[in-house]
Amino acid sequence: MMHFSEHVEQHQIDIRYEEVTDLELGDTIKRVRTYNAEYEARAILYCAGASPKPLGVPGEDTYRGRGVSYCATCDGAFFRGRTVAIVGGGDTAAEDAAYLARACKQVYVIVRKPFMRAAASLQRKLKELDNVSILYESVVREIKGDGMFVTGLDLIRAGKEETLAVDGVFAAIGVVPKTGLLKGKVDTCNQGFISTDEYMMTSIPGVFAAGDVIQKVLRQIITAAADGAVAVTGVLRYFDR
């Protein structure tokens, strides 16, 4: 199997590691500006990704990677037999809770509102799991730890202060797309994600987007790679016009 670097070398692909500062998206020629240079192209594929939306509470940055996580499927195995909390009330939070319940001793779902926004089928599944508890009207005030790892959460639950002992905290309150360079230039949809057609082309001809930065159902490496393959097909199709 050919290594990535060998594949790149075989096709004489020029890779530049620079920070892009601006994009000029003309009708025919697009311009990519960096701190060091300016590049012209007939098409651009934008794959800046997205970042998990932080909880924004004390202790989050301190214990990031040491009990604070944003991906249950990535880090869930580290908490086998332990007690964890999922913060969020949507489909992602419900799916993460069900996934973690397979291996964790206890899973708490911390929901800000008196109800969950997750699909009814997902909520039914959670209620059938003996090791999942849903805490409604609950807000995390602070993530506590022993200096090394997470040990608990300070909550406001139904108007009262409460401490919850947990070994891990998974934030599932959404992601923020990194669309700064395209802001106001292409059409966006729900929560600022970029809108594309079936070939991953944006509202500007010749400008394509793929991966977590676009509106989609599932955000994983495998779906991002698939988006990229579709986008390349779209670029070739665009060149043949």
Phi and psi in degrees as GROMACS dihedral restraints (atoms count N, CA, C in turn):
[ dihedral_restraints ]
;  ai    aj    ak    al  type     phi  dphi    fc
    3     4     5     6     1   -74.0    20    10
    4     5     6     7     1   132.2    20    10
    6     7     8     9     1   -71.8    20    10
    7     8     9    10     1   152.6    20    10
    9    10    11    12     1   -53.7    20    10
   10    11    12    13     1   -46.5    20    10
   12    13    14    15     1   -62.4    20    10
   13    14    15    16     1   -36.5    20    10
   15    16    17    18     1   -68.3    20    10
   16    17    18    19     1   -37.8    20    10
   18    19    20    21     1   -64.3    20    10
   19    20    21    22     1   -44.3    20    10
   21    22    23    24     1   -61.7    20    10
   22    23    24    25     1   -44.2    20    10
   24    25    26    27     1   -65.8    20    10
   25    26    27    28     1   -39.8    20    10
   27    28    29    30     1   -60.1    20    10
   28    29    30    31     1   -38.5    20    10
   30    31    32    33     1   -95.5    20    10
   31    32    33    34     1     8.2    20    10
   33    34    35    36     1    53.0    20    10
   34    35    36    37     1    49.1    20    10
   36    37    38    39     1   -87.0    20    10
   37    38    39    40     1   129.2    20    10
   39    40    41    42     1   -92.9    20    10
   40    41    42    43     1   112.8    20    10
   42    43    44    45     1  -102.1    20    10
   43    44    45    46     1   128.0    20    10
   45    46    47    48     1  -119.0    20    10
   46    47    48    49     1   132.3    20    10
   48    49    50    51     1  -103.5    20    10
   49    50    51    52     1    93.0    20    10
   51    52    53    54     1  -141.8    20    10
   52    53    54    55     1   157.0    20    10
   54    55    56    57     1   -92.0    20    10
   55    56    57    58     1   123.1    20    10
   57    58    59    60     1   -79.1    20    10
   58    59    60    61     1   132.2    20    10
   60    61    62    63     1  -107.0    20    10
   61    62    63    64     1   -24.5    20    10
   63    64    65    66     1  -162.0    20    10
   64    65    66    67     1   151.6    20    10
   66    67    68    69     1  -124.9    20    10
   67    68    69    70     1   128.2    20    10
   69    70    71    72     1  -109.1    20    10
   70    71    72    73     1   112.9    20    10
   72    73    74    75     1  -106.4    20    10
   73    74    75    76     1    75.3    20    10
   75    76    77    78     1   -73.5    20    10
   76    77    78    79     1   173.0    20    10
   78    79    80    81     1   -65.0    20    10
   79    80    81    82     1   -41.7    20    10
   81    82    83    84     1  -107.7    20    10
   82    83    84    85     1   -50.3    20    10
   84    85    86    87     1  -111.3    20    10
   85    86    87    88     1   131.7    20    10
   87    88    89    90     1  -101.9    20    10
   88    89    90    91     1   145.7    20    10
   90    91    92    93     1  -121.0    20    10
   91    92    93    94     1   130.9    20    10
   93    94    95    96     1  -111.3    20    10
   94    95    96    97     1   117.0    20    10
   96    97    98    99     1  -104.6    20    10
   97    98    99   100     1   136.1    20    10
   99   100   101   102     1  -124.5    20    10
  100   101   102   103     1  -179.5    20    10
  102   103   104   105     1   -67.6    20    10
  103   104   105   106     1   -22.1    20    10
  105   106   107   108     1  -106.8    20    10
  106   107   108   109     1   -23.2    20    10
  108   109   110   111     1  -161.2    20    10
  109   110   111   112     1  -179.9    20    10
  111   112   113   114     1  -134.2    20    10
  112   113   114   115     1   133.7    20    10
  114   115   116   117     1  -120.6    20    10
  115   116   117   118     1   145.1    20    10
  117   118   119   120     1  -112.3    20    10
  118   119   120   121     1   144.0    20    10
  120   121   122   123     1  -153.7    20    10
  121   122   123   124     1   156.0    20    10
  123   124   125   126     1   -81.2    20    10
  124   125   126   127     1   -25.0    20    10
  126   127   128   129     1  -144.2    20    10
  127   128   129   130     1   154.5    20    10
  129   130   131   132     1  -131.1    20    10
  130   131   132   133     1   136.1    20    10
  132   133   134   135     1  -113.5    20    10
  133   134   135   136     1   115.7    20    10
  135   136   137   138     1   -99.8    20    10
  136   137   138   139     1   118.6    20    10
  138   139   140   141     1  -135.1    20    10
  139   140   141   142     1    54.4    20    10
  141   142   143   144     1   -78.5    20    10
  142   143   144   145     1   -14.2    20    10
  144   145   146   147     1    79.6    20    10
  145   146   147   148     1  -161.6    20    10
  147   148   149   150     1  -147.8    20    10
  148   149   150   151     1   159.6    20    10
  150   151   152   153     1  -117.7    20    10
  151   152   153   154     1   143.7    20    10
  153   154   155   156     1   -60.8    20    10
  154   155   156   157     1   141.8    20    10
  156   157   158   159     1   -75.6    20    10
  157   158   159   160     1   121.4    20    10
  159   160   161   162     1   -74.6    20    10
  160   161   162   163     1   158.6    20    10
  162   163   164   165     1   -74.0    20    10
  163   164   165   166     1   -29.7    20    10
  165   166   167   168     1    72.5    20    10
  166   167   168   169     1    38.1    20    10
  168   169   170   171     1  -122.4    20    10
  169   170   171   172     1   156.7    20    10
  171   172   173   174     1   -57.2    20    10
  172   173   174   175     1   140.8    20    10
  174   175   176   177     1    92.7    20    10
  175   176   177   178     1   -15.8    20    10
  177   178   179   180     1   -64.9    20    10
  178   179   180   181     1   -50.8    20    10
  180   181   182   183     1   -68.0    20    10
  181   182   183   184     1   -36.1    20    10
  183   184   185   186     1   -61.0    20    10
  184   185   186   187     1   -40.7    20    10
  186   187   188   189     1  -108.8    20    10
  187   188   189   190     1    17.9    20    10
  189   190   191   192     1   -63.0    20    10
  190   191   192   193     1   124.2    20    10
  192   193   194   195     1    81.9    20    10
  193   194   195   196     1    -1.4    20    10
  195   196   197   198     1  -129.3    20    10
  196   197   198   199     1    39.9    20    10
  198   199   200   201     1   128.2    20    10
  199   200   201   202     1   -23.5    20    10
  201   202   203   204     1   -98.7    20    10
  202   203   204   205     1   123.5    20    10
  204   205   206   207     1  -137.0    20    10
  205   206   207   208     1   161.9    20    10
  207   208   209   210     1  -125.2    20    10
  208   209   210   211     1    11.3    20    10
  210   211   212   213     1  -147.3    20    10
  211   212   213   214     1   105.5    20    10
  213   214   215   216     1   -66.5    20    10
  214   215   216   217     1   -41.0    20    10
  216   217   218   219     1   -70.0    20    10
  217   218   219   220     1   -27.0    20    10
  219   220   221   222     1   -77.4    20    10
  220   221   222   223     1   -44.7    20    10
  222   223   224   225     1  -113.4    20    10
  223   224   225   226     1    -2.5    20    10
  225   226   227   228     1   -56.9    20    10
  226   227   228   229     1   -34.5    20    10
  228   229   230   231     1   -63.0    20    10
  229   230   231   232     1   -24.3    20    10
  231   232   233   234     1   -71.9    20    10
  232   233   234   235     1   -12.6    20    10
  234   235   236   237     1  -115.0    20    10
  235   236   237   238     1    24.5    20    10
  237   238   239   240     1   -59.2    20    10
  238   239   240   241     1   128.2    20    10
  240   241   242   243     1    76.7    20    10
  241   242   243   244     1     7.6    20    10
  243   244   245   246     1  -110.2    20    10
  244   245   246   247     1   178.4    20    10
  246   247   248   249     1  -106.7    20    10
  247   248   249   250     1   129.6    20    10
  249   250   251   252     1  -133.7    20    10
  250   251   252   253     1   165.7    20    10
  252   253   254   255     1  -127.1    20    10
  253   254   255   256     1   140.5    20    10
  255   256   257   258     1  -109.6    20    10
  256   257   258   259     1   128.3    20    10
  258   259   260   261     1  -105.2    20    10
  259   260   261   262     1   115.3    20    10
  261   262   263   264     1   148.0    20    10
  262   263   264   265     1   160.7    20    10
  264   265   266   267     1  -129.2    20    10
  265   266   267   268     1     8.4    20    10
  267   268   269   270     1   -95.3    20    10
  268   269   270   271     1  -168.4    20    10
  270   271   272   273     1   -59.6    20    10
  271   272   273   274     1   -41.9    20    10
  273   274   275   276     1   -61.5    20    10
  274   275   276   277     1   -44.0    20    10
  276   277   278   279     1   -62.0    20    10
  277   278   279   280     1   -43.6    20    10
  279   280   281   282     1   -65.4    20    10
  280   281   282   283     1   -43.1    20    10
  282   283   284   285     1   -65.9    20    10
  283   284   285   286     1   -40.7    20    10
  285   286   287   288     1   -63.4    20    10
  286   287   288   289     1   -41.1    20    10
  288   289   290   291     1   -63.0    20    10
  289   290   291   292     1   -44.3    20    10
  291   292   293   294     1   -64.4    20    10
  292   293   294   295     1   -38.3    20    10
  294   295   296   297     1   -65.9    20    10
  295   296   297   298     1   -47.4    20    10
  297   298   299   300     1   -68.1    20    10
  298   299   300   301     1   -28.5    20    10
  300   301   302   303     1   -62.9    20    10
  301   302   303   304     1   -20.2    20    10
  303   304   305   306     1   -66.3    20    10
  304   305   306   307     1   -32.2    20    10
  306   307   308   309     1  -119.3    20    10
  307   308   309   310     1   -23.9    20    10
  309   310   311   312     1   -85.4    20    10
  310   311   312   313     1   152.0    20    10
  312   313   314   315     1   -67.6    20    10
  313   314   315   316     1   -44.7    20    10
  315   316   317   318     1  -146.7    20    10
  316   317   318   319     1   138.6    20    10
  318   319   320   321     1  -125.3    20    10
  319   320   321   322     1   124.1    20    10
  321   322   323   324     1  -104.7    20    10
  322   323   324   325     1   134.5    20    10
  324   325   326   327     1  -108.4    20    10
  325   326   327   328     1   116.0    20    10
  327   328   329   330     1   -98.7    20    10
  328   329   330   331     1   112.7    20    10
  330   331   332   333     1  -115.1    20    10
  331   332   333   334     1   127.2    20    10
  333   334   335   336     1   -68.4    20    10
  334   335   336   337     1   -37.0    20    10
  336   337   338   339     1   -93.2    20    10
  337   338   339   340     1   172.1    20    10
  339   340   341   342     1   -79.9    20    10
  340   341   342   343     1    12.2    20    10
  342   343   344   345     1  -154.5    20    10
  343   344   345   346     1   161.8    20    10
  345   346   347   348     1   -97.5    20    10
  346   347   348   349     1   149.0    20    10
  348   349   350   351     1   -91.3    20    10
  349   350   351   352     1    -6.6    20    10
  351   352   353   354     1   -63.4    20    10
  352   353   354   355     1   156.9    20    10
  354   355   356   357     1   -55.9    20    10
  355   356   357   358     1   145.6    20    10
  357   358   359   360     1   -56.5    20    10
  358   359   360   361     1   -36.9    20    10
  360   361   362   363     1   -64.8    20    10
  361   362   363   364     1   -37.1    20    10
  363   364   365   366     1   -70.3    20    10
  364   365   366   367     1   -38.1    20    10
  366   367   368   369     1   -65.5    20    10
  367   368   369   370     1   -39.6    20    10
  369   370   371   372     1   -61.7    20    10
  370   371   372   373     1   -40.4    20    10
  372   373   374   375     1   -62.8    20    10
  373   374   375   376     1   -41.3    20    10
  375   376   377   378     1   -63.8    20    10
  376   377   378   379     1   -41.2    20    10
  378   379   380   381     1   -68.3    20    10
  379   380   381   382     1   -18.2    20    10
  381   382   383   384     1   -85.8    20    10
  382   383   384   385     1    -9.3    20    10
  384   385   386   387     1   -93.7    20    10
  385   386   387   388     1   121.1    20    10
  387   388   389   390     1   -66.2    20    10
  388   389   390   391     1   -26.7    20    10
  390   391   392   393     1   -99.4    20    10
  391   392   393   394     1    19.0    20    10
  393   394   395   396     1  -118.4    20    10
  394   395   396   397     1   126.9    20    10
  396   397   398   399     1  -122.8    20    10
  397   398   399   400     1   131.0    20    10
  399   400   401   402     1  -101.5    20    10
  400   401   402   403     1   122.6    20    10
  402   403   404   405     1  -106.2    20    10
  403   404   405   406     1   101.6    20    10
  405   406   407   408     1   -81.1    20    10
  406   407   408   409     1   161.7    20    10
  408   409   410   411     1    50.2    20    10
  409   410   411   412     1    44.6    20    10
  411   412   413   414     1  -124.2    20    10
  412   413   414   415     1   135.8    20    10
  414   415   416   417     1  -129.9    20    10
  415   416   417   418     1   132.0    20    10
  417   418   419   420     1   -76.2    20    10
  418   419   420   421     1   126.2    20    10
  420   421   422   423     1   -97.1    20    10
  421   422   423   424     1   -35.2    20    10
  423   424   425   426     1  -160.4    20    10
  424   425   426   427     1   145.2    20    10
  426   427   428   429     1   -99.1    20    10
  427   428   429   430     1   123.3    20    10
  429   430   431   432     1   -99.4    20    10
  430   431   432   433     1   156.3    20    10
  432   433   434   435     1  -159.2    20    10
  433   434   435   436     1   175.7    20    10
  435   436   437   438     1  -101.1    20    10
  436   437   438   439     1    15.8    20    10
  438   439   440   441     1    98.0    20    10
  439   440   441   442     1   -20.4    20    10
  441   442   443   444     1  -116.5    20    10
  442   443   444   445     1   -49.7    20    10
  444   445   446   447     1  -136.1    20    10
  445   446   447   448     1   163.8    20    10
  447   448   449   450     1   -64.8    20    10
  448   449   450   451     1   138.2    20    10
  450   451   452   453     1  -123.4    20    10
  451   452   453   454     1   -15.7    20    10
  453   454   455   456     1   177.2    20    10
  454   455   456   457     1  -179.2    20    10
  456   457   458   459     1  -130.6    20    10
  457   458   459   460     1   142.4    20    10
  459   460   461   462     1   -97.2    20    10
  460   461   462   463     1   123.8    20    10
  462   463   464   465     1  -119.5    20    10
  463   464   465   466     1   157.9    20    10
  465   466   467   468     1  -110.9    20    10
  466   467   468   469     1   110.4    20    10
  468   469   470   471     1  -118.4    20    10
  469   470   471   472     1   116.2    20    10
  471   472   473   474     1    53.0    20    10
  472   473   474   475     1    39.9    20    10
  474   475   476   477     1    85.0    20    10
  475   476   477   478     1    -0.8    20    10
  477   478   479   480     1  -118.8    20    10
  478   479   480   481     1   145.8    20    10
  480   481   482   483     1   -74.4    20    10
  481   482   483   484     1   141.0    20    10
  483   484   485   486     1  -151.8    20    10
  484   485   486   487     1   146.2    20    10
  486   487   488   489     1  -111.8    20    10
  487   488   489   490     1   132.3    20    10
  489   490   491   492     1  -119.6    20    10
  490   491   492   493     1   121.3    20    10
  492   493   494   495     1   -80.7    20    10
  493   494   495   496     1   118.2    20    10
  495   496   497   498     1  -141.9    20    10
  496   497   498   499     1   158.2    20    10
  498   499   500   501     1   -98.2    20    10
  499   500   501   502     1   -16.8    20    10
  501   502   503   504     1  -153.5    20    10
  502   503   504   505     1   153.4    20    10
  504   505   506   507     1  -130.5    20    10
  505   506   507   508     1   125.9    20    10
  507   508   509   510     1  -113.2    20    10
  508   509   510   511     1   116.9    20    10
  510   511   512   513     1   -84.3    20    10
  511   512   513   514     1   125.8    20    10
  513   514   515   516     1  -135.8    20    10
  514   515   516   517     1    55.7    20    10
  516   517   518   519     1  -110.1    20    10
  517   518   519   520     1    15.1    20    10
  519   520   521   522     1   115.7    20    10
  520   521   522   523     1   176.9    20    10
  522   523   524   525     1  -129.2    20    10
  523   524   525   526     1   157.8    20    10
  525   526   527   528     1  -114.1    20    10
  526   527   528   529     1   116.8    20    10
  528   529   530   531     1   -70.1    20    10
  529   530   531   532     1   143.6    20    10
  531   532   533   534     1   -90.2    20    10
  532   533   534   535     1    79.3    20    10
  534   535   536   537     1  -109.2    20    10
  535   536   537   538     1    15.3    20    10
  537   538   539   540     1   -52.2    20    10
  538   539   540   541     1   -42.3    20    10
  540   541   542   543     1   -71.6    20    10
  541   542   543   544     1   -17.8    20    10
  543   544   545   546     1  -111.3    20    10
  544   545   546   547     1     2.6    20    10
  546   547   548   549     1   -59.6    20    10
  547   548   549   550     1   125.9    20    10
  549   550   551   552     1    79.4    20    10
  550   551   552   553     1    -1.1    20    10
  552   553   554   555     1  -105.3    20    10
  553   554   555   556     1   -33.0    20    10
  555   556   557   558     1  -124.3    20    10
  556   557   558   559     1   161.6    20    10
  558   559   560   561     1   -70.6    20    10
  559   560   561   562     1   138.9    20    10
  561   562   563   564     1  -125.1    20    10
  562   563   564   565     1   166.6    20    10
  564   565   566   567     1  -130.5    20    10
  565   566   567   568     1  -139.6    20    10
  567   568   569   570     1   -47.7    20    10
  568   569   570   571     1   119.9    20    10
  570   571   572   573     1    60.5    20    10
  571   572   573   574     1    25.2    20    10
  573   574   575   576     1    86.9    20    10
  574   575   576   577     1     4.7    20    10
  576   577   578   579     1   -71.0    20    10
  577   578   579   580     1   147.9    20    10
  579   580   581   582     1   -75.3    20    10
  580   581   582   583     1   134.7    20    10
  582   583   584   585     1   -86.6    20    10
  583   584   585   586     1   135.1    20    10
  585   586   587   588     1  -135.0    20    10
  586   587   588   589     1   165.7    20    10
  588   589   590   591     1   -90.5    20    10
  589   590   591   592     1  -169.6    20    10
  591   592   593   594     1   -68.1    20    10
  592   593   594   595     1   -15.1    20    10
  594   595   596   597     1  -101.7    20    10
  595   596   597   598     1    13.5    20    10
  597   598   599   600     1    70.0    20    10
  598   599   600   601     1    18.3    20    10
  600   601   602   603     1   -87.2    20    10
  601   602   603   604     1   138.7    20    10
  603   604   605   606     1   -80.8    20    10
  604   605   606   607     1  -169.3    20    10
  606   607   608   609     1   -71.3    20    10
  607   608   609   610     1   -10.8    20    10
  609   610   611   612     1  -104.1    20    10
  610   611   612   613     1   119.6    20    10
  612   613   614   615     1   -55.6    20    10
  613   614   615   616     1   132.0    20    10
  615   616   617   618     1    90.5    20    10
  616   617   618   619     1    -4.9    20    10
  618   619   620   621     1  -111.5    20    10
  619   620   621   622     1   116.1    20    10
  621   622   623   624     1  -114.8    20    10
  622   623   624   625     1   157.0    20    10
  624   625   626   627     1  -140.9    20    10
  625   626   627   628     1   148.8    20    10
  627   628   629   630     1  -152.3    20    10
  628   629   630   631     1   158.8    20    10
  630   631   632   633     1    87.7    20    10
  631   632   633   634     1  -154.4    20    10
  633   634   635   636     1   -66.9    20    10
  634   635   636   637     1   -12.7    20    10
  636   637   638   639     1   -78.2    20    10
  637   638   639   640     1   -13.3    20    10
  639   640   641   642     1  -100.9    20    10
  640   641   642   643     1   163.4    20    10
  642   643   644   645     1   -72.6    20    10
  643   644   645   646     1   123.2    20    10
  645   646   647   648     1  -160.9    20    10
  646   647   648   649     1   169.3    20    10
  648   649   650   651     1   -84.4    20    10
  649   650   651   652     1   -44.1    20    10
  651   652   653   654     1  -122.6    20    10
  652   653   654   655     1   128.7    20    10
  654   655   656   657     1  -113.0    20    10
  655   656   657   658     1    94.6    20    10
  657   658   659   660     1  -141.5    20    10
  658   659   660   661     1   166.2    20    10
  660   661   662   663     1   -57.2    20    10
  661   662   663   664     1   -41.0    20    10
  663   664   665   666     1   -66.4    20    10
  664   665   666   667     1   -36.0    20    10
  666   667   668   669     1   -75.6    20    10
  667   668   669   670     1   -32.5    20    10
  669   670   671   672     1   -65.5    20    10
  670   671   672   673     1   -41.6    20    10
  672   673   674   675     1   -63.0    20    10
  673   674   675   676     1   -40.3    20    10
  675   676   677   678     1   -64.3    20    10
  676   677   678   679     1   -41.6    20    10
  678   679   680   681     1   -58.3    20    10
  679   680   681   682     1   -42.5    20    10
  681   682   683   684     1   -62.3    20    10
  682   683   684   685     1   -40.2    20    10
  684   685   686   687     1   -64.5    20    10
  685   686   687   688     1   -41.9    20    10
  687   688   689   690     1   -65.4    20    10
  688   689   690   691     1   -40.8    20    10
  690   691   692   693     1   -63.3    20    10
  691   692   693   694     1   -41.8    20    10
  693   694   695   696     1   -61.9    20    10
  694   695   696   697     1   -40.5    20    10
  696   697   698   699     1   -61.2    20    10
  697   698   699   700     1   -39.5    20    10
  699   700   701   702     1   -65.0    20    10
  700   701   702   703     1   -39.0    20    10
  702   703   704   705     1   -63.3    20    10
  703   704   705   706     1   -46.0    20    10
  705   706   707   708     1   -61.7    20    10
  706   707   708   709     1   -39.4    20    10
  708   709   710   711     1   -63.9    20    10
  709   710   711   712     1   -39.6    20    10
  711   712   713   714     1   -65.0    20    10
  712   713   714   715     1   -40.5    20    10
  714   715   716   717     1   -66.0    20    10
  715   716   717   718     1   -28.0    20    10
  717   718   719   720     1   -82.9    20    10
  718   719   720   721     1    -2.5    20    10
